[in-house]
Amino acid sequence: MRLVIARCSVDYAGRLTAHLPPAPRLILVKADGSVSIHADDRAYKPLNWMSPPCTLKEGTGEEEGVWTVVNKAGEKLIITMEEILHDSSHELGVDPGLIKDGVEAHLQELLADRIETLGEGYTLIRREYMTAIGPVDILCRDAEGQTVAVEIKRRGEIDGVEQLTRYLELLNRDPHLAPVRGIFAAQEIKPQARVLATDRGIGCQVLDYDALRGIEDDKLRLF
């Protein structure tokens, strides 16, 4: 991973146009080729970015200090450096991935074993369905045969919806699986996460851990 802190301006040219005036920013260039520009006023979401596959060209001569990032659709992200404050590269290696806590892992196992609780006619494809950006908790099919991706959390927050959205975007590129819809399942779903999920066409399902274990009523509350 390459980390560059620079005073720069950023222009996007594609389906729309966008401009970020000069300011100090963090630029991340990852091993997968993605480039993202960050400010210091948000937790994780970049100001602008280009997802892989894309190419980065650093200008020379009269174009020195100008980075041009182009994706396969021909969209461009042009970063004009006024002053580079820091530039370093680091080899991070292969990430082991997120290790779920005991409750989330058990919820996944229980729901996979009782997949019909998502709805009559549901069938399991597999748990931990691997994608290029990580494993989907559960991949299954509904009664109509449509593929359904399920993301399971103990507490459902916006980050989980964003994670499932990325999985869905990737899975829907696979002609053997598409169309793929999503279900965001958790013991508790925050109102903001529910609103975002609904806006993106993702279903929300509240999981009762004890019920899945057979301790109480074995129904899930569907909203």
C-alpha positions in Angstrom: 0.0 0.0 0.0 1.2 3.5 -0.9 0.3 6.4 1.4 0.7 10.0 0.1 -0.2 13.1 2.0 -0.3 16.1 -0.3 -1.9 19.4 -1.0 -3.8 18.6 -4.1 -6.9 19.2 -6.2 -8.9 16.4 -7.6 -11.1 16.3 -10.8 -13.4 13.4 -11.8 -14.5 13.1 -15.4 -17.0 10.4 -16.4 -20.8 10.1 -16.3 -20.7 13.2 -14.1 -18.0 15.8 -13.3 -16.8 16.7 -9.8 -14.0 19.0 -8.5 -12.2 19.1 -5.2 -10.3 22.4 -4.7 -6.7 22.3 -3.4 -6.4 21.1 0.2 -4.2 18.7 2.2 -5.4 15.2 1.7 -4.5 11.5 2.1 -4.2 9.4 -1.0 -4.2 5.6 -0.8 -3.0 3.4 -3.6 -3.7 -0.2 -2.8 -2.2 -3.4 -4.1 -5.5 -4.1 -6.0 -5.0 -0.9 -8.0 -7.7 1.1 -6.3 -7.0 4.8 -5.6 -8.9 6.8 -3.0 -8.7 10.3 -1.7 -9.4 11.0 2.0 -10.0 14.0 4.2 -9.5 14.2 8.0 -13.2 14.7 8.8 -14.8 11.3 8.3 -14.3 7.8 9.6 -13.7 5.8 6.4 -15.6 7.0 3.4 -13.3 8.7 0.8 -14.0 12.0 -0.9 -13.5 10.4 -4.2 -12.1 7.1 -5.4 -11.5 4.8 -8.4 -12.2 1.1 -8.0 -10.2 -1.6 -9.7 -9.5 -2.5 -12.4 -7.9 0.8 -13.2 -4.5 2.2 -14.1 -2.5 5.0 -12.5 -0.2 7.1 -14.6 2.1 9.6 -12.9 3.0 12.5 -15.2 6.5 13.5 -16.1 8.0 16.6 -17.6 5.4 19.3 -18.1 2.8 16.9 -16.6 4.9 16.2 -13.4 2.8 16.2 -10.3 -0.4 15.2 -12.2 -1.7 11.7 -11.5 -4.3 10.3 -13.9 -6.3 7.2 -12.9 -8.4 5.6 -15.6 -10.9 2.7 -15.2 -12.1 0.2 -17.8 -15.1 2.5 -18.6 -12.8 5.4 -19.5 -13.7 7.4 -16.4 -10.8 9.5 -15.1 -9.7 10.7 -11.7 -7.1 13.5 -12.1 -5.1 14.4 -9.0 -3.0 17.6 -9.3 -0.3 17.8 -6.7 0.8 21.2 -5.4 3.0 19.9 -2.6 3.8 16.4 -1.4 4.2 16.2 2.4 4.7 12.4 2.7 5.1 9.5 0.4 5.7 5.9 1.6 5.0 2.4 0.6 4.3 -0.6 2.8 3.9 -4.3 2.1 0.9 -5.5 4.2 0.7 -9.1 2.9 -2.4 -11.2 2.8 -5.0 -10.2 5.3 -6.5 -13.0 7.3 -10.0 -11.4 7.1 -12.5 -10.6 9.7 -12.9 -13.1 12.5 -16.5 -13.1 13.8 -17.2 -13.2 17.5 -18.8 -16.3 19.0 -22.3 -15.0 18.8 -22.1 -14.0 15.1 -20.4 -17.2 14.1 -23.1 -19.2 16.0 -25.9 -17.2 14.4 -24.5 -18.0 11.0 -24.3 -21.7 11.8 -27.8 -21.8 13.2 -29.4 -19.9 10.4 -27.6 -22.1 7.8 -28.9 -25.2 9.5 -32.4 -23.7 9.6 -32.4 -21.7 6.4 -36.1 -22.3 5.9 -36.7 -19.8 8.7 -35.9 -17.0 6.2 -39.0 -18.1 4.3 -40.7 -21.2 3.0 -38.9 -22.9 0.2 -35.4 -21.3 1.0 -32.5 -23.6 0.3 -28.8 -23.2 1.3 -26.1 -22.8 -1.4 -23.3 -22.5 1.2 -22.0 -20.7 4.2 -19.0 -18.4 3.8 -19.4 -18.0 0.1 -16.0 -16.6 -1.0 -15.8 -13.5 -3.2 -12.8 -11.4 -4.3 -13.5 -9.0 -1.4 -14.3 -11.5 1.3 -16.8 -14.2 2.3 -20.6 -13.7 2.2 -22.0 -15.2 5.4 -24.7 -17.2 3.7 -25.7 -17.6 0.1 -29.1 -19.3 -0.5 -32.0 -19.4 -2.9 -35.6 -18.4 -2.2 -38.7 -20.3 -3.3 -38.6 -18.7 -6.7 -35.0 -19.8 -7.2 -33.5 -16.3 -6.9 -30.1 -16.0 -5.3 -30.1 -14.3 -1.9 -27.0 -13.1 0.0 -27.3 -12.8 3.8 -25.0 -10.7 5.9 -25.2 -11.5 9.7 -24.3 -9.2 12.5 -24.9 -9.2 16.2 -25.7 -5.5 16.0 -26.8 -4.2 12.6 -25.3 -0.8 11.8 -24.7 1.2 8.6 -21.2 -0.4 8.1 -22.9 -3.8 7.7 -25.3 -2.5 5.1 -22.4 -1.0 3.2 -20.5 -4.3 3.4 -23.5 -6.2 2.0 -24.0 -3.6 -0.7 -20.4 -4.3 -1.9 -21.0 -8.0 -1.9 -24.2 -7.6 -3.9 -22.6 -5.4 -6.5 -19.9 -8.1 -7.0 -22.2 -11.1 -7.0 -24.6 -9.5 -9.5 -21.8 -9.5 -12.0 -21.8 -13.3 -12.0 -24.2 -14.5 -14.7 -24.6 -17.8 -12.8 -25.9 -16.1 -9.7 -27.6 -12.9 -10.9 -30.0 -11.5 -10.0 -28.9 -11.5 -6.4 -30.8 -9.7 -3.6 -29.8 -9.2 -0.1 -31.0 -9.7 3.5 -29.4 -7.9 6.4 -29.9 -10.0 9.5 -29.0 -9.1 13.1 -30.1 -9.4 16.6 -30.7 -5.7 16.6 -30.9 -3.3 13.6 -30.3 0.4 14.1 -32.9 2.7 12.6 -30.3 4.4 10.3 -29.1 1.0 9.0 -32.7 0.0 8.3 -33.4 3.2 6.4 -30.3 2.7 4.3 -31.0 -1.0 3.6 -34.6 -0.2 2.6 -33.4 2.5 0.3 -31.0 0.0 -1.4 -33.7 -2.7 -1.8 -32.1 -4.9 1.0 -34.4 -6.8 3.3 -34.0 -6.5 7.1 -34.5 -9.5 9.4 -34.2 -9.4 13.2 -32.7 -12.7 14.6 -33.7 -14.1 17.9 -30.6 -16.0 19.1 -32.5 -18.0 21.7 -35.3 -18.9 19.3 -32.8 -20.2 16.7 -31.2 -22.3 19.4 -34.6 -23.8 20.2 -34.8 -22.3 23.7 -37.9 -20.2 22.9 -40.4 -19.7 20.1 -38.7 -20.7 16.9 -39.9 -17.8 14.8 -37.9 -14.9 13.4 -39.4 -11.5 13.4 -39.5 -10.2 9.8 -39.7 -6.5 9.1 
